[in-house]
C-alpha cells in the first residue's frame, strides 16, 4: 500500500488529489499499463474506498467523492491522508435477472442495447442492479426497454 498526504483540490465540481509520480509509476508497473483507467483501492483519512484512477487534461487525479470523504466539496484546501494500491478485482456488475429476461424477450431492445457504448450499457446495468425493491426493478427495466427502443427509432 502506497501512502501520501495531499491537498484536496477541485476541478469543476469534483474534489481530487494529485497522486505523486513515484506512486503512479508503482501503480503502472502493477497494472501493467500506464493508460487510464486504473482500478485502485485504499483509504482516505482511514475510510476505505474502491475507485478508478484517471488521467484528465494531462494529469493523473484521484477524485474524492462524498463516500470517501464526508463533505469533501467544502473541505478544499485541507490536507488529507491517502493510501492507494492497484486493485485487480473485477469491477464487473452482474445484470439483474429481470433485465436479462426483458432483453432476451425483446429482440429489438436487445439489438439496440448491444449497439450502446460499453459505458452506457454498464450504467444501465449498474443502475438497475442497485435498486432496492423489486417494484423499482420492474418499473425501471420496463422504462429502460422503452428508452432503448425510442433511441433506435430516433437514429
Secondary structure, DSSP 8 states (H G I E B T S, - for coil): -EEEEEE-EEETTEEEEE--HHHHHHHHHHHT--SS-EEEEEEETTEEEEEEEEEETTEEEEE--TTTSTTGGGGTT-EEEEEEEE--S-------HHHHHHHHH-HHHHHHHHHS-HHHHHHHHHHHHT-SSHHHHHHHHHHHHHHHHHHHHH-
